[in-house]
Amino acid sequence: MTKGTVSAPGKGHLRDLRRALVGFLTSHMVTIMFVALSLAALYISGMNSLLYLTDIIARISRNAFLVLSLIIPVVAGMGLNFSIVLGAMAAQALIIFVTHWGVTGFAGILLCAVLVTPLAALLGYLTGHLFNRTKGQEMITGLILGYFAAGWYQFIFLQLVGGIIPMNNPILVLSSGVGIRTTVDLTGGLKYGLDNVYRLRLPEMLIIVGVVGLLYQAYQLFRSSGDRRLTRSRLLSVALPVAVAVAGLLLLTSGSPLRNVRIPVATWLAIGGLCLLIHFLFKTKLGQDLRSVGQDRHVAQVSGIPVDQVRITAIVLSTVLAAWGHIIFLQNMGAFSTYGSYEQVGMYAIAAILIGGATVTKATIGQALLGVFLFHTLFIVAPAAGRELFGDAQVGEYFRVFVAYGVIGVTLAMHAWKSLLQRRQRRELEE
Amino acid sequence: MAKRMRELVRDLGVPRLIILGFFLILCLMALVLGLDVAGLMSSSLVRIGMNGVLVLAMLPAIACGIGPNFGVSLGILCGLVGALVAMEWQLSGFANFFTAILLSLPLATVVGYAYGWLLNRVKGSEMMLATFVGFSMVSVMKIAWLVVPFKSPEAAWPIGRGVRVTISLANREVAQLLNDFWAFEIGGVTIPTGLLLFFLACCLLMWLFMRTKTGIAMYTAGDNPRFAEAAGINVDKNRIVGTVVSTMLGGVGILVYAQSFGFLQLYEGPMFMPFIAVAAILIGGASIKRASIAHVLIGTFLFQGILVVAMPVANAFTVDMSSMAEISRIIIQNGIILYALTQTGGERT
């Protein structure tokens, strides 16, 4: 940095501050804009907090797994993986067959998850090969691949099932005997197969999370035997779980209807488990390879990492996770449109992770979770806000669709703009 | 002979041969099934003229180096705005059609300029950005269509604000305006003379433009940016020129399309239209970096030909096969784009 040498100390300090502020704003622009937008929409809509909270919990537990499945390819430098749509299609295919076989509840979900794995892995493997032939253009390839695969999906489920692939099921198959109906109802079958394994009320959940957090902190303190001084960060890490637990207790004793909001524990455990899995994956050899390939393909190649194979692995993992994520999504929805549900999966998941602050080259678990929360907040309140503002809920509905596309466009443009700024800065430094 | 065959396969590419084979098989089946061949040829000609200008819009984009214009929906939106204003002014017939074109051109110039400026900032990922700029603008305009204060009875909803989802052009004597102009019949085949003439005139203008000084500079900027820079050509400026021309053609293209179709399609309508145009020029033999007028003509003919012939052939089998035409369109359209991406899209490690 050259700044110190050219200006007085006071001025330099101010400039540092300004630069830090500008840096923070530019790197968190999308998230900041979104928080403001969501708050404004929430305020305008005048929505009831109970309704909102019930809805947002349902939506987070429905969608978080899918959004988390995007992280690995981003780290591997392949950008936002639009081809998770293929995983979603595989999941839908298996759900249709498992519903046909009549396996219900948690057993059905498990069967789906097990059987979808090889199928999604195969699709991911093929996608990975395709991406290796279109390096640098993975995102547009993934997007088009999604549309291409949709053609084959429609071919299989409209033309082959009931004909070449026998299926005798008047509920699922069209009256002509060939082709699956446009909507598949999972009620009495896989609906809530995972969610209903175990449900806890919100205050109880908060207390348990608080206690577990406290125990974990105690274990950490016990392990770091040498230094037992009370630092500020240590105090904070104890205060947080205590606060959560106390909030839970307060909620339990209060008469608020919020205390009856129920949490689908098994689904949240699956999401938490995936977070841990991703966290530890990046500490393994494979995780390090993924990172190196993401940072610089050429350097990674020279240092002996099989770049192409690592990239294929990233896409296989992402596709399989997306398939599982879509099963979680659909068991919560309870019904799906056979030829439509997969279409928006990629777009919305990607918009969500970007809103959380992820970029084309960087994505974390926190960003994914924050993004799901913010994106779905807007999704819940936008129609109501549109009705209040324009007297037309349709405006709000179109607006949230625009937001999904717009946020992806803005992020892609900003990514390119930022690398241009970096290039310019580097040139300034050289001069 | 075998060597020449292999060269042919290499030049055309396997997917293009499959598509060509598919088309020939469809034609053969149409003959065997005793379908109305003259009718099929008539509708093929209409579909070619109808889509041709939109496909032509891809040419300046590819030539100037931004690649196939996945964001041509911006131009389409400009054309739709022009058509709505012309309708609001109570114009009919050719006055309506050409007013719509004249209104959409300056609009498309401004939009295309801004869009080209943006694409210059994202070199290397233009296709992706173009797609999302297109998607976003179509969504913005969906909101706009709900609130715009147009009053003409064909366009506006009878109650409330906003414009209809599909707007009939028949009352304004715009529907099939070009198609019926000087149309005549040979052996049962109707030739939509006006439509084909308009399309060919656009192609001719494009051909002439590519031979002007600007056109050559634009082509050089797209073909070899470094060489162009060294030769004193402003690459960024020429990319904007190409983008503007492409956007303008998009506007004209949708007006030609709409007059033949008989309706303006708003809201979701323009969303996926760019993909059809991109696929058509790629089927014609263009790549992401290289295209010519011949590619436009061949591609439009092949792709639209398949779409026209596939429907009745599929229907001839069973009722259940009716969705087969649409499915084959999706597979062909996206398959050829994927193929083109694998050919020139990637950088090698």
Interface residues (C-beta under 8 A of the other chain):
Chain A: L130 N132 R133 T134 K135 G136 Q137 M139 I140 T141 L143 I144 L145 Y147 F148 A150 G151 W152 Q154 F155 L158 Q159 G163 S176 V178 G179 R297 H298 Q301 V307 D308 F390 D392 Q394 V395 Y398 F399 V401 F402 Y405 G406 I408 G409 L412 A413 A416 W417 L420
Chain B: F70 L118 R121 V122 K123 G124 S125 M127 M128 L129 T131 F132 V133 F135 S136 S139 V140 K142 I143 L146 V147 F275 V319 D320 M321 S323 M324 I327 S328 I330 I331 Q333 N334 G335 I337 L338 L341 T342 G345 G346 E347 R348 T349
